[in-house]
């Protein structure tokens, strides 16, 4: 995927820690953001599965279909990113 230049503001302390990790800020910020997004997707899946555990049998089929769709969306997002 092609990179696009953007401008962001960071806390000075956070920037100092970032700079201490290496010279390529863009790569470090990209890696951190990708990790954060992946954790958010996993948290959403965990929430969906927790909800599944609380369902009655009659609602289980619809919830299972929704969970599969959510999982497929998460995998597609991982493949894109």
mmCIF file of the N, C-alpha and C atoms, coordinates in Angstrom:
data_MODEL
# 
_entry.id   MODEL 
# 
loop_
_atom_site.group_PDB 
_atom_site.id 
_atom_site.type_symbol 
_atom_site.label_atom_id 
_atom_site.label_alt_id 
_atom_site.label_comp_id 
_atom_site.label_asym_id 
_atom_site.label_entity_id 
_atom_site.label_seq_id 
_atom_site.pdbx_PDB_ins_code 
_atom_site.Cartn_x 
_atom_site.Cartn_y 
_atom_site.Cartn_z 
_atom_site.occupancy 
_atom_site.B_iso_or_equiv 
_atom_site.pdbx_formal_charge 
_atom_site.auth_seq_id 
_atom_site.auth_comp_id 
_atom_site.auth_asym_id 
_atom_site.auth_atom_id 
_atom_site.pdbx_PDB_model_num 
ATOM 1   N N  . UNK A 1 1  ? 0.845   -1.169  0.000  1.00 0.00 ? 1  UNK A N  1 
ATOM 2   C CA . UNK A 1 1  ? 0.000   0.000   0.000  1.00 0.00 ? 1  UNK A CA 1 
ATOM 3   C C  . UNK A 1 1  ? 0.897   1.241   0.000  1.00 0.00 ? 1  UNK A C  1 
ATOM 4   N N  . UNK A 1 2  ? 0.511   2.220   -0.754 1.00 0.00 ? 2  UNK A N  1 
ATOM 5   C CA . UNK A 1 2  ? 1.289   3.460   -0.845 1.00 0.00 ? 2  UNK A CA 1 
ATOM 6   C C  . UNK A 1 2  ? 1.142   4.283   0.433  1.00 0.00 ? 2  UNK A C  1 
ATOM 7   N N  . UNK A 1 3  ? 2.190   4.964   0.778  1.00 0.00 ? 3  UNK A N  1 
ATOM 8   C CA . UNK A 1 3  ? 2.160   5.850   1.941  1.00 0.00 ? 3  UNK A CA 1 
ATOM 9   C C  . UNK A 1 3  ? 1.693   7.229   1.528  1.00 0.00 ? 3  UNK A C  1 
ATOM 10  N N  . UNK A 1 4  ? 1.053   7.903   2.459  1.00 0.00 ? 4  UNK A N  1 
ATOM 11  C CA . UNK A 1 4  ? 0.597   9.274   2.249  1.00 0.00 ? 4  UNK A CA 1 
ATOM 12  C C  . UNK A 1 4  ? 1.100   10.120  3.409  1.00 0.00 ? 4  UNK A C  1 
ATOM 13  N N  . UNK A 1 5  ? 1.643   11.259  3.098  1.00 0.00 ? 5  UNK A N  1 
ATOM 14  C CA . UNK A 1 5  ? 2.168   12.143  4.125  1.00 0.00 ? 5  UNK A CA 1 
ATOM 15  C C  . UNK A 1 5  ? 1.030   12.909  4.787  1.00 0.00 ? 5  UNK A C  1 
ATOM 16  N N  . UNK A 1 6  ? 1.046   12.927  6.127  1.00 0.00 ? 6  UNK A N  1 
ATOM 17  C CA . UNK A 1 6  ? 0.060   13.688  6.899  1.00 0.00 ? 6  UNK A CA 1 
ATOM 18  C C  . UNK A 1 6  ? 0.798   14.467  7.978  1.00 0.00 ? 6  UNK A C  1 
ATOM 19  N N  . UNK A 1 7  ? 0.078   15.321  8.647  1.00 0.00 ? 7  UNK A N  1 
ATOM 20  C CA . UNK A 1 7  ? 0.650   16.073  9.752  1.00 0.00 ? 7  UNK A CA 1 
ATOM 21  C C  . UNK A 1 7  ? -0.152  15.764  11.011 1.00 0.00 ? 7  UNK A C  1 
ATOM 22  N N  . UNK A 1 8  ? 0.546   15.427  12.086 1.00 0.00 ? 8  UNK A N  1 
ATOM 23  C CA . UNK A 1 8  ? -0.120  15.175  13.367 1.00 0.00 ? 8  UNK A CA 1 
ATOM 24  C C  . UNK A 1 8  ? 0.634   15.917  14.467 1.00 0.00 ? 8  UNK A C  1 
ATOM 25  N N  . UNK A 1 9  ? -0.060  16.225  15.525 1.00 0.00 ? 9  UNK A N  1 
ATOM 26  C CA . UNK A 1 9  ? 0.561   16.856  16.689 1.00 0.00 ? 9  UNK A CA 1 
ATOM 27  C C  . UNK A 1 9  ? 0.726   15.808  17.770 1.00 0.00 ? 9  UNK A C  1 
ATOM 28  N N  . UNK A 1 10 ? 1.907   15.777  18.391 1.00 0.00 ? 10 UNK A N  1 
ATOM 29  C CA . UNK A 1 10 ? 2.195   14.830  19.462 1.00 0.00 ? 10 UNK A CA 1 
ATOM 30  C C  . UNK A 1 10 ? 2.701   15.569  20.689 1.00 0.00 ? 10 UNK A C  1 
ATOM 31  N N  . UNK A 1 11 ? 2.403   15.015  21.839 1.00 0.00 ? 11 UNK A N  1 
ATOM 32  C CA . UNK A 1 11 ? 2.936   15.506  23.092 1.00 0.00 ? 11 UNK A CA 1 
ATOM 33  C C  . UNK A 1 11 ? 4.472   15.447  23.018 1.00 0.00 ? 11 UNK A C  1 
ATOM 34  N N  . UNK A 1 12 ? 5.151   16.462  23.535 1.00 0.00 ? 12 UNK A N  1 
ATOM 35  C CA . UNK A 1 12 ? 6.610   16.521  23.453 1.00 0.00 ? 12 UNK A CA 1 
ATOM 36  C C  . UNK A 1 12 ? 7.281   15.312  24.096 1.00 0.00 ? 12 UNK A C  1 
ATOM 37  N N  . UNK A 1 13 ? 6.746   14.852  25.208 1.00 0.00 ? 13 UNK A N  1 
ATOM 38  C CA . UNK A 1 13 ? 7.322   13.680  25.874 1.00 0.00 ? 13 UNK A CA 1 
ATOM 39  C C  . UNK A 1 13 ? 7.169   12.422  25.032 1.00 0.00 ? 13 UNK A C  1 
ATOM 40  N N  . UNK A 1 14 ? 5.999   12.266  24.426 1.00 0.00 ? 14 UNK A N  1 
ATOM 41  C CA . UNK A 1 14 ? 5.761   11.122  23.557 1.00 0.00 ? 14 UNK A CA 1 
ATOM 42  C C  . UNK A 1 14 ? 6.687   11.169  22.345 1.00 0.00 ? 14 UNK A C  1 
ATOM 43  N N  . UNK A 1 15 ? 6.869   12.345  21.789 1.00 0.00 ? 15 UNK A N  1 
ATOM 44  C CA . UNK A 1 15 ? 7.764   12.511  20.643 1.00 0.00 ? 15 UNK A CA 1 
ATOM 45  C C  . UNK A 1 15 ? 9.203   12.165  21.015 1.00 0.00 ? 15 UNK A C  1 
ATOM 46  N N  . UNK A 1 16 ? 9.631   12.568  22.198 1.00 0.00 ? 16 UNK A N  1 
ATOM 47  C CA . UNK A 1 16 ? 10.990  12.251  22.652 1.00 0.00 ? 16 UNK A CA 1 
ATOM 48  C C  . UNK A 1 16 ? 11.172  10.743  22.780 1.00 0.00 ? 16 UNK A C  1 
ATOM 49  N N  . UNK A 1 17 ? 10.165  10.051  23.331 1.00 0.00 ? 17 UNK A N  1 
ATOM 50  C CA . UNK A 1 17 ? 10.241  8.589   23.439 1.00 0.00 ? 17 UNK A CA 1 
ATOM 51  C C  . UNK A 1 17 ? 10.258  7.944   22.061 1.00 0.00 ? 17 UNK A C  1 
ATOM 52  N N  . UNK A 1 18 ? 9.448   8.457   21.152 1.00 0.00 ? 18 UNK A N  1 
ATOM 53  C CA . UNK A 1 18 ? 9.412   7.950   19.789 1.00 0.00 ? 18 UNK A CA 1 
ATOM 54  C C  . UNK A 1 18 ? 10.774  8.099   19.121 1.00 0.00 ? 18 UNK A C  1 
ATOM 55  N N  . UNK A 1 19 ? 11.364  9.269   19.238 1.00 0.00 ? 19 UNK A N  1 
ATOM 56  C CA . UNK A 1 19 ? 12.669  9.526   18.629 1.00 0.00 ? 19 UNK A CA 1 
ATOM 57  C C  . UNK A 1 19 ? 13.759  8.648   19.231 1.00 0.00 ? 19 UNK A C  1 
ATOM 58  N N  . UNK A 1 20 ? 13.616  8.292   20.495 1.00 0.00 ? 20 UNK A N  1 
ATOM 59  C CA . UNK A 1 20 ? 14.611  7.440   21.143 1.00 0.00 ? 20 UNK A CA 1 
ATOM 60  C C  . UNK A 1 20 ? 14.568  6.011   20.602 1.00 0.00 ? 20 UNK A C  1 
ATOM 61  N N  . UNK A 1 21 ? 13.475  5.637   19.958 1.00 0.00 ? 21 UNK A N  1 
ATOM 62  C CA . UNK A 1 21 ? 13.320  4.280   19.434 1.00 0.00 ? 21 UNK A CA 1 
ATOM 63  C C  . UNK A 1 21 ? 13.969  4.080   18.070 1.00 0.00 ? 21 UNK A C  1 
ATOM 64  N N  . UNK A 1 22 ? 14.163  5.134   17.331 1.00 0.00 ? 22 UNK A N  1 
ATOM 65  C CA . UNK A 1 22 ? 14.758  5.001   16.008 1.00 0.00 ? 22 UNK A CA 1 
ATOM 66  C C  . UNK A 1 22 ? 14.571  6.256   15.198 1.00 0.00 ? 22 UNK A C  1 
ATOM 67  N N  . UNK A 1 23 ? 15.220  6.283   14.055 1.00 0.00 ? 23 UNK A N  1 
ATOM 68  C CA . UNK A 1 23 ? 15.228  7.490   13.237 1.00 0.00 ? 23 UNK A CA 1 
ATOM 69  C C  . UNK A 1 23 ? 14.006  7.633   12.338 1.00 0.00 ? 23 UNK A C  1 
ATOM 70  N N  . UNK A 1 24 ? 13.307  6.542   12.045 1.00 0.00 ? 24 UNK A N  1 
ATOM 71  C CA . UNK A 1 24 ? 12.200  6.594   11.101 1.00 0.00 ? 24 UNK A CA 1 
ATOM 72  C C  . UNK A 1 24 ? 10.870  6.770   11.831 1.00 0.00 ? 24 UNK A C  1 
ATOM 73  N N  . UNK A 1 25 ? 10.498  8.004   12.089 1.00 0.00 ? 25 UNK A N  1 
ATOM 74  C CA . UNK A 1 25 ? 9.235   8.294   12.790 1.00 0.00 ? 25 UNK A CA 1 
ATOM 75  C C  . UNK A 1 25 ? 8.041   7.706   12.064 1.00 0.00 ? 25 UNK A C  1 
ATOM 76  N N  . UNK A 1 26 ? 7.993   7.862   10.760 1.00 0.00 ? 26 UNK A N  1 
ATOM 77  C CA . UNK A 1 26 ? 6.837   7.397   9.981  1.00 0.00 ? 26 UNK A CA 1 
ATOM 78  C C  . UNK A 1 26 ? 6.614   5.908   10.160 1.00 0.00 ? 26 UNK A C  1 
ATOM 79  N N  . UNK A 1 27 ? 7.671   5.129   10.075 1.00 0.00 ? 27 UNK A N  1 
ATOM 80  C CA . UNK A 1 27 ? 7.543   3.681   10.225 1.00 0.00 ? 27 UNK A CA 1 
ATOM 81  C C  . UNK A 1 27 ? 7.074   3.318   11.627 1.00 0.00 ? 27 UNK A C  1 
ATOM 82  N N  . UNK A 1 28 ? 7.631   3.991   12.637 1.00 0.00 ? 28 UNK A N  1 
ATOM 83  C CA . UNK A 1 28 ? 7.239   3.708   14.015 1.00 0.00 ? 28 UNK A CA 1 
ATOM 84  C C  . UNK A 1 28 ? 5.778   4.074   14.270 1.00 0.00 ? 28 UNK A C  1 
ATOM 85  N N  . UNK A 1 29 ? 5.340   5.220   13.772 1.00 0.00 ? 29 UNK A N  1 
ATOM 86  C CA . UNK A 1 29 ? 3.945   5.639   13.956 1.00 0.00 ? 29 UNK A CA 1 
ATOM 87  C C  . UNK A 1 29 ? 3.015   4.700   13.195 1.00 0.00 ? 29 UNK A C  1 
ATOM 88  N N  . UNK A 1 30 ? 3.382   4.306   11.984 1.00 0.00 ? 30 UNK A N  1 
ATOM 89  C CA . UNK A 1 30 ? 2.563   3.375   11.201 1.00 0.00 ? 30 UNK A CA 1 
ATOM 90  C C  . UNK A 1 30 ? 2.416   2.041   11.920 1.00 0.00 ? 30 UNK A C  1 
ATOM 91  N N  . UNK A 1 31 ? 3.527   1.527   12.455 1.00 0.00 ? 31 UNK A N  1 
ATOM 92  C CA . UNK A 1 31 ? 3.486   0.258   13.178 1.00 0.00 ? 31 UNK A CA 1 
ATOM 93  C C  . UNK A 1 31 ? 2.601   0.359   14.419 1.00 0.00 ? 31 UNK A C  1 
ATOM 94  N N  . UNK A 1 32 ? 2.755   1.443   15.163 1.00 0.00 ? 32 UNK A N  1 
ATOM 95  C CA . UNK A 1 32 ? 1.961   1.629   16.379 1.00 0.00 ? 32 UNK A CA 1 
ATOM 96  C C  . UNK A 1 32 ? 0.470   1.735   16.058 1.00 0.00 ? 32 UNK A C  1 
ATOM 97  N N  . UNK A 1 33 ? 0.140   2.463   15.001 1.00 0.00 ? 33 UNK A N  1 
ATOM 98  C CA . UNK A 1 33 ? -1.261  2.615   14.624 1.00 0.00 ? 33 UNK A CA 1 
ATOM 99  C C  . UNK A 1 33 ? -1.845  1.299   14.134 1.00 0.00 ? 33 UNK A C  1 
ATOM 100 N N  . UNK A 1 34 ? -1.086  0.540   13.360 1.00 0.00 ? 34 UNK A N  1 
ATOM 101 C CA . UNK A 1 34 ? -1.558  -0.766  12.887 1.00 0.00 ? 34 UNK A CA 1 
ATOM 102 C C  . UNK A 1 34 ? -1.821  -1.695  14.072 1.00 0.00 ? 34 UNK A C  1 
ATOM 103 N N  . UNK A 1 35 ? -0.916  -1.693  15.068 1.00 0.00 ? 35 UNK A N  1 
ATOM 104 C CA . UNK A 1 35 ? -1.113  -2.515  16.265 1.00 0.00 ? 35 UNK A CA 1 
ATOM 105 C C  . UNK A 1 35 ? -2.356  -2.084  17.028 1.00 0.00 ? 35 UNK A C  1 
ATOM 106 N N  . UNK A 1 36 ? -2.544  -0.792  17.174 1.00 0.00 ? 36 UNK A N  1 
ATOM 107 C CA . UNK A 1 36 ? -3.710  -0.268  17.893 1.00 0.00 ? 36 UNK A CA 1 
ATOM 108 C C  . UNK A 1 36 ? -5.006  -0.667  17.192 1.00 0.00 ? 36 UNK A C  1 
ATOM 109 N N  . UNK A 1 37 ? -5.041  -0.541  15.874 1.00 0.00 ? 37 UNK A N  1 
ATOM 110 C CA . UNK A 1 37 ? -6.245  -0.917  15.123 1.00 0.00 ? 37 UNK A CA 1 
ATOM 111 C C  . UNK A 1 37 ? -6.516  -2.411  15.243 1.00 0.00 ? 37 UNK A C  1 
ATOM 112 N N  . UNK A 1 38 ? -5.489  -3.228  15.191 1.00 0.00 ? 38 UNK A N  1 
ATOM 113 C CA . UNK A 1 38 ? -5.666  -4.676  15.337 1.00 0.00 ? 38 UNK A CA 1 
ATOM 114 C C  . UNK A 1 38 ? -6.231  -5.008  16.718 1.00 0.00 ? 38 UNK A C  1 
ATOM 115 N N  . UNK A 1 39 ? -5.720  -4.352  17.765 1.00 0.00 ? 39 UNK A N  1 
ATOM 116 C CA . UNK A 1 39 ? -6.254  -4.590  19.117 1.00 0.00 ? 39 UNK A CA 1 
ATOM 117 C C  . UNK A 1 39 ? -7.718  -4.188  19.214 1.00 0.00 ? 39 UNK A C  1 
ATOM 118 N N  . UNK A 1 40 ? -8.103  -3.109  18.547 1.00 0.00 ? 40 UNK A N  1 
ATOM 119 C CA . UNK A 1 40 ? -9.507  -2.683  18.561 1.00 0.00 ? 40 UNK A CA 1 
ATOM 120 C C  . UNK A 1 40 ? -10.398 -3.710  17.869 1.00 0.00 ? 40 UNK A C  1 
ATOM 121 N N  . UNK A 1 41 ? -9.908  -4.290  16.752 1.00 0.00 ? 41 UNK A N  1 
ATOM 122 C CA . UNK A 1 41 ? -10.691 -5.318  16.062 1.00 0.00 ? 41 UNK A CA 1 
ATOM 123 C C  . UNK A 1 41 ? -10.855 -6.549  16.944 1.00 0.00 ? 41 UNK A C  1 
ATOM 124 N N  . UNK A 1 42 ? -9.790  -6.952  17.617 1.00 0.00 ? 42 UNK A N  1 
ATOM 125 C CA . UNK A 1 42 ? -9.867  -8.109  18.508 1.00 0.00 ? 42 UNK A CA 1 
ATOM 126 C C  . UNK A 1 42 ? -10.826 -7.824  19.660 1.00 0.00 ? 42 UNK A C  1 
ATOM 127 N N  . UNK A 1 43 ? -10.774 -6.629  20.208 1.00 0.00 ? 43 UNK A N  1 
ATOM 128 C CA . UNK A 1 43 ? -11.689 -6.272  21.300 1.00 0.00 ? 43 UNK A CA 1 
ATOM 129 C C  . UNK A 1 43 ? -13.142 -6.323  20.830 1.00 0.00 ? 43 UNK A C  1 
ATOM 130 N N  . UNK A 1 44 ? -13.405 -5.867  19.610 1.00 0.00 ? 44 UNK A N  1 
ATOM 131 C CA . UNK A 1 44 ? -14.765 -5.927  19.070 1.00 0.00 ? 44 UNK A CA 1 
ATOM 132 C C  . UNK A 1 44 ? -15.219 -7.371  18.907 1.00 0.00 ? 44 UNK A C  1 
ATOM 133 N N  . UNK A 1 45 ? -14.326 -8.233  18.436 1.00 0.00 ? 45 UNK A N  1 
ATOM 134 C CA . UNK A 1 45 ? -14.676 -9.653  18.307 1.00 0.00 ? 45 UNK A CA 1 
ATOM 135 C C  . UNK A 1 45 ? -14.917 -10.281 19.669 1.00 0.00 ? 45 UNK A C  1 
ATOM 136 N N  . UNK A 1 46 ? -14.067 -9.973  20.640 1.00 0.00 ? 46 UNK A N  1 
ATOM 137 C CA . UNK A 1 46 ? -14.263 -10.507 21.991 1.00 0.00 ? 46 UNK A CA 1 
ATOM 138 C C  . UNK A 1 46 ? -15.598 -10.077 22.570 1.00 0.00 ? 46 UNK A C  1 
ATOM 139 N N  . UNK A 1 47 ? -15.972 -8.835  22.324 1.00 0.00 ? 47 UNK A N  1 
ATOM 140 C CA . UNK A 1 47 ? -17.261 -8.339  22.805 1.00 0.00 ? 47 UNK A CA 1 
ATOM 141 C C  . UNK A 1 47 ? -18.407 -9.095  22.148 1.00 0.00 ? 47 UNK A C  1 
ATOM 142 N N  . UNK A 1 48 ? -18.272 -9.324  20.848 1.00 0.00 ? 48 UNK A N  1 
ATOM 143 C CA . UNK A 1 48 ? -19.321 -10.054 20.131 1.00 0.00 ? 48 UNK A CA 1 
ATOM 144 C C  . UNK A 1 48 ? -19.436 -11.481 20.649 1.00 0.00 ? 48 UNK A C  1 
ATOM 145 N N  . UNK A 1 49 ? -18.302 -12.131 20.891 1.00 0.00 ? 49 UNK A N  1 
ATOM 146 C CA . UNK A 1 49 ? -18.343 -13.504 21.392 1.00 0.00 ? 49 UNK A CA 1 
ATOM 147 C C  . UNK A 1 49 ? -18.878 -13.563 22.815 1.00 0.00 ? 49 UNK A C  1 
ATOM 148 N N  . UNK A 1 50 ? -18.588 -12.572 23.623 1.00 0.00 ? 50 UNK A N  1 
ATOM 149 C CA . UNK A 1 50 ? -19.147 -12.521 24.976 1.00 0.00 ? 50 UNK A CA 1 
ATOM 150 C C  . UNK A 1 50 ? -20.657 -12.381 24.912 1.00 0.00 ? 50 UNK A C  1 
ATOM 151 N N  . UNK A 1 51 ? -21.123 -11.576 23.969 1.00 0.00 ? 51 UNK A N  1 
ATOM 152 C CA . UNK A 1 51 ? -22.564 -11.427 23.787 1.00 0.00 ? 51 UNK A CA 1 
ATOM 153 C C  . UNK A 1 51 ? -23.184 -12.749 23.361 1.00 0.00 ? 51 UNK A C  1 
ATOM 154 N N  . UNK A 1 52 ? -22.501 -13.482 22.486 1.00 0.00 ? 52 UNK A N  1 
ATOM 155 C CA . UNK A 1 52 ? -22.996 -14.793 22.048 1.00 0.00 ? 52 UNK A CA 1 
ATOM 156 C C  . UNK A 1 52 ? -23.219 -15.726 23.227 1.00 0.00 ? 52 UNK A C  1 
ATOM 157 N N  . UNK A 1 53 ? -22.310 -15.694 24.179 1.00 0.00 ? 53 UNK A N  1 
ATOM 158 C CA . UNK A 1 53 ? -22.397 -16.588 25.330 1.00 0.00 ? 53 UNK A CA 1 
ATOM 159 C C  . UNK A 1 53 ? -23.630 -16.313 26.177 1.00 0.00 ? 53 UNK A C  1 
ATOM 160 N N  . UNK A 1 54 ? -24.178 -15.115 26.080 1.00 0.00 ? 54 UNK A N  1 
ATOM 161 C CA . UNK A 1 54 ? -25.333 -14.765 26.904 1.00 0.00 ? 54 UNK A CA 1 
ATOM 162 C C  . UNK A 1 54 ? -26.672 -15.001 26.206 1.00 0.00 ? 54 UNK A C  1 
ATOM 163 N N  . UNK A 1 55 ? -26.639 -15.439 24.969 1.00 0.00 ? 55 UNK A N  1 
ATOM 164 C CA . UNK A 1 55 ? -27.880 -15.580 24.202 1.00 0.00 ? 55 UNK A CA 1 
ATOM 165 C C  . UNK A 1 55 ? -28.622 -16.878 24.502 1.00 0.00 ? 55 UNK A C  1 
ATOM 166 N N  . UNK A 1 56 ? -29.914 -16.829 24.301 1.00 0.00 ? 56 UNK A N  1 
ATOM 167 C CA . UNK A 1 56 ? -30.755 -18.023 24.378 1.00 0.00 ? 56 UNK A CA 1 
ATOM 168 C C  . UNK A 1 56 ? -30.626 -18.775 23.057 1.00 0.00 ? 56 UNK A C  1 
ATOM 169 N N  . UNK A 1 57 ? -31.001 -20.031 23.036 1.00 0.00 ? 57 UNK A N  1 
ATOM 170 C CA . UNK A 1 57 ? -30.854 -20.880 21.855 1.00 0.00 ? 57 UNK A CA 1 
ATOM 171 C C  . UNK A 1 57 ? -31.561 -20.300 20.633 1.00 0.00 ? 57 UNK A C  1 
ATOM 172 N N  . UNK A 1 58 ? -32.717 -19.688 20.819 1.00 0.00 ? 58 UNK A N  1 
ATOM 173 C CA . UNK A 1 58 ? -33.478 -19.155 19.684 1.00 0.00 ? 58 UNK A CA 1 
ATOM 174 C C  . UNK A 1 58 ? -32.729 -18.029 18.973 1.00 0.00 ? 58 UNK A C  1 
ATOM 175 N N  . UNK A 1 59 ? -31.933 -17.272 19.707 1.00 0.00 ? 59 UNK A N  1 
ATOM 176 C CA . UNK A 1 59 ? -31.204 -16.151 19.123 1.00 0.00 ? 59 UNK A CA 1 
ATOM 177 C C  . UNK A 1 59 ? -29.820 -16.543 18.622 1.00 0.00 ? 59 UNK A C  1 
ATOM 178 N N  . UNK A 1 60 ? -29.392 -17.758 18.917 1.00 0.00 ? 60 UNK A N  1 
ATOM 179 C CA . UNK A 1 60 ? -28.023 -18.157 18.634 1.00 0.00 ? 60 UNK A CA 1 
ATOM 180 C C  . UNK A 1 60 ? -27.690 -18.172 17.144 1.00 0.00 ? 60 UNK A C  1 
ATOM 181 N N  . UNK A 1 61 ? -28.598 -18.637 16.293 1.00 0.00 ? 61 UNK A N  1 
ATOM 182 C CA . UNK A 1 61 ? -28.312 -18.711 14.860 1.00 0.00 ? 61 UNK A CA 1 
ATOM 183 C C  . UNK A 1 61 ? -28.062 -17.323 14.265 1.00 0.00 ? 61 UNK A C  1 
ATOM 184 N N  . UNK A 1 62 ? -28.919 -16.369 14.563 1.00 0.00 ? 62 UNK A N  1 
ATOM 185 C CA . UNK A 1 62 ? -28.744 -15.015 14.041 1.00 0.00 ? 62 UNK A CA 1 
ATOM 186 C C  . UNK A 1 62 ? -27.448 -14.403 14.565 1.00 0.00 ? 62 UNK A C  1 
ATOM 187 N N  . UNK A 1 63 ? -27.153 -14.636 15.818 1.00 0.00 ? 63 UNK A N  1 
ATOM 188 C CA . UNK A 1 63 ? -25.926 -14.091 16.399 1.00 0.00 ? 63 UNK A CA 1 
ATOM 189 C C  . UNK A 1 63 ? -24.694 -14.755 15.785 1.00 0.00 ? 63 UNK A C  1 
ATOM 190 N N  . UNK A 1 64 ? -24.771 -16.036 15.515 1.00 0.00 ? 64 UNK A N  1 
ATOM 191 C CA . UNK A 1 64 ? -23.651 -16.743 14.893 1.00 0.00 ? 64 UNK A CA 1 
ATOM 192 C C  . UNK A 1 64 ? -23.366 -16.178 13.510 1.00 0.00 ? 64 UNK A C  1 
ATOM 193 N N  . UNK A 1 65 ? -24.409 -15.908 12.750 1.00 0.00 ? 65 UNK A N  1 
ATOM 194 C CA . UNK A 1 65 ? -24.234 -15.334 11.417 1.00 0.00 ? 65 UNK A CA 1 
ATOM 195 C C  . UNK A 1 65 ? -23.601 -13.945 11.506 1.00 0.00 ? 65 UNK A C  1 
ATOM 196 N N  . UNK A 1 66 ? -24.025 -13.150 12.464 1.00 0.00 ? 66 UNK A N  1 
ATOM 197 C CA . UNK A 1 66 ? -23.450 -11.817 12.648 1.00 0.00 ? 66 UNK A CA 1 
ATOM 198 C C  . UNK A 1 66 ? -21.984 -11.913 13.067 1.00 0.00 ? 66 UNK A C  1 
ATOM 199 N N  . UNK A 1 67 ? -21.650 -12.876 13.920 1.00 0.00 ? 67 UNK A N  1 
ATOM 200 C CA . UNK A 1 67 ? -20.269 -13.038 14.367 1.00 0.00 ? 67 UNK A CA 1 
ATOM 201 C C  . UNK A 1 67 ? -19.362 -13.472 13.215 1.00 0.00 ? 67 UNK A C  1 
ATOM 202 N N  . UNK A 1 68 ? -19.860 -14.356 12.369 1.00 0.00 ? 68 UNK A N  1 
ATOM 203 C CA . UNK A 1 68 ? -19.074 -14.782 11.211 1.00 0.00 ? 68 UNK A CA 1 
ATOM 204 C C  . UNK A 1 68 ? -18.819 -13.592 10.293 1.00 0.00 ? 68 UNK A C  1 
ATOM 205 N N  . UNK A 1 69 ? -19.847 -12.790 10.055 1.00 0.00 ? 69 UNK A N  1 
ATOM 206 C CA . UNK A 1 69 ? -19.683 -11.608 9.208  1.00 0.00 ? 69 UNK A CA 1 
ATOM 207 C C  . UNK A 1 69 ? -18.661 -10.651 9.812  1.00 0.00 ? 69 UNK A C  1 
ATOM 208 N N  . UNK A 1 70 ? -18.712 -10.451 11.124 1.00 0.00 ? 70 UNK A N  1 
ATOM 209 C CA . UNK A 1 70 ? -17.771 -9.558  11.788 1.00 0.00 ? 70 UNK A CA 1 
ATOM 210 C C  . UNK A 1 70 ? -16.349 -10.104 11.671 1.00 0.00 ? 70 UNK A C  1 
ATOM 211 N N  . UNK A 1 71 ? -16.195 -11.411 11.840 1.00 0.00 ? 71 UNK A N  1 
ATOM 212 C CA . UNK A 1 71 ? -14.879 -12.031 11.711 1.00 0.00 ? 71 UNK A CA 1 
ATOM 213 C C  . UNK A 1 71 ? -14.318 -11.884 10.308 1.00 0.00 ? 71 UNK A C  1 
ATOM 214 N N  . UNK A 1 72 ? -15.164 -12.074 9.308  1.00 0.00 ? 72 UNK A N  1 
ATOM 215 C CA . UNK A 1 72 ? -14.728 -11.916 7.926  1.00 0.00 ? 72 UNK A CA 1 
ATOM 216 C C  . UNK A 1 72 ? -14.311 -10.478 7.643  1.00 0.00 ? 72 UNK A C  1 
ATOM 217 N N  . UNK A 1 73 ? -15.039 -9.514  8.178  1.00 0.00 ? 73 UNK A N  1 
ATOM 218 C CA . UNK A 1 73 ? -14.675 -8.113  8.018  1.00 0.00 ? 73 UNK A CA 1 
ATOM 219 C C  . UNK A 1 73 ? -13.330 -7.815  8.673  1.00 0.00 ? 73 UNK A C  1 
ATOM 220 N N  . UNK A 1 74 ? -13.096 -8.380  9.848  1.00 0.00 ? 74 UNK A N  1 
ATOM 221 C CA . UNK A 1 74 ? -11.827 -8.158  10.550 1.00 0.00 ? 74 UNK A CA 1 
ATOM 222 C C  . UNK A 1 74 ? -10.666 -8.757  9.773  1.00 0.00 ? 74 UNK A C  1 
ATOM 223 N N  . UNK A 1 75 ? -10.879 -9.956  9.227  1.00 0.00 ? 75 UNK A N  1 
ATOM 224 C CA . UNK A 1 75 ? -9.811  -10.588 8.444  1.00 0.00 ? 75 UNK A CA 1 
ATOM 225 C C  . UNK A 1 75 ? -9.536  -9.805  7.168  1.00 0.00 ? 75 UNK A C  1 
ATOM 226 N N  . UNK A 1 76 ? -10.567 -9.286  6.542  1.00 0.00 ? 76 UNK A N  1 
ATOM 227 C CA . UNK A 1 76 ? -10.382 -8.481  5.321  1.00 0.00 ? 76 UNK A CA 1 
ATOM 228 C C  . UNK A 1 76 ? -9.624  -7.198  5.647  1.00 0.00 ? 76 UNK A C  1 
ATOM 229 N N  . UNK A 1 77 ? -9.948  -6.600  6.786  1.00 0.00 ? 77 UNK A N  1 
ATOM 230 C CA . UNK A 1 77 ? -9.249  -5.378  7.193  1.00 0.00 ? 77 UNK A CA 1 
ATOM 231 C C  . UNK A 1 77 ? -7.776  -5.666  7.473  1.00 0.00 ? 77 UNK A C  1 
ATOM 232 N N  . UNK A 1 78 ? -7.479  -6.821  8.093  1.00 0.00 ? 78 UNK A N  1 
ATOM 233 C CA . UNK A 1 78 ? -6.087  -7.203  8.338  1.00 0.00 ? 78 UNK A CA 1 
ATOM 234 C C  . UNK A 1 78 ? -5.340  -7.425  7.029  1.00 0.00 ? 78 UNK A C  1 
ATOM 235 N N  . UNK A 1 79 ? -6.017  -8.016  6.052  1.00 0.00 ? 79 UNK A N  1 
ATOM 236 C CA . UNK A 1 79 ? -5.389  -8.267  4.754  1.00 0.00 ? 79 UNK A CA 1 
ATOM 237 C C  . UNK A 1 79 ? -5.099  -6.962  4.023  1.00 0.00 ? 79 UNK A C  1 
ATOM 238 N N  . UNK A 1 80 ? -5.948  -5.963  4.232  1.00 0.00 ? 80 UNK A N  1 
ATOM 239 C CA . UNK A 1 80 ? -5.755  -4.673  3.581  1.00 0.00 ? 80 UNK A CA 1 
ATOM 240 C C  . UNK A 1 80 ? -4.676  -3.844  4.258  1.00 0.00 ? 80 UNK A C  1 
ATOM 241 N N  . UNK A 1 81 ? -4.512  -4.074  5.551  1.00 0.00 ? 81 UNK A N  1 
ATOM 242 C CA . UNK A 1 81 ? -3.645  -3.172  6.299  1.00 0.00 ? 81 UNK A CA 1 
ATOM 243 C C  . UNK A 1 81 ? -2.366  -3.733  6.673  1.00 0.00 ? 81 UNK A C  1 
# 
